[in-house]
Amino acid sequence: KTIFVQETLEAARQQWDHIADTLRPKLPKLAEMMDGSREDVLAYMDFPAAHWVKLHSTNPIERPNGEIKRRTNVVGIFPNEPAIERLVARVSG
């Protein structure tokens, strides 16, 4: 949480590195994963601050994914891949 409340990208990067360095002795794999994903996770901060609230959340992605999952569970078994593609395209589009 302390990373995402920073007001600038540079401050968020510094906090990210501090957290990763704190975790490194006990959780080296997690710290390594953090090192590799910092720029991807903080990419929303390249946009104006007024847009951050909408961009840092994955809700816009999770909603269609949940709808796809719900509808594919109803169908159960698909006869072929084009059938899956048609359903996903219909839900997504």
HUHUJO-V495036 format. One line per field, one symbol per residue. psi: psi as a letter, one per 30 degrees, with the letter a starting at -180 (. if undefined). A space follows every 50 residues. Layout:
psi=???
//
This chain:
psi=efefgkfleeeeeeeeeeeeeefeeeieeeeeeeefgeeeegeffflkff feeeefkgefeeeeeeeeeeeeeeedkkfleeeeeeeeeeee.
//
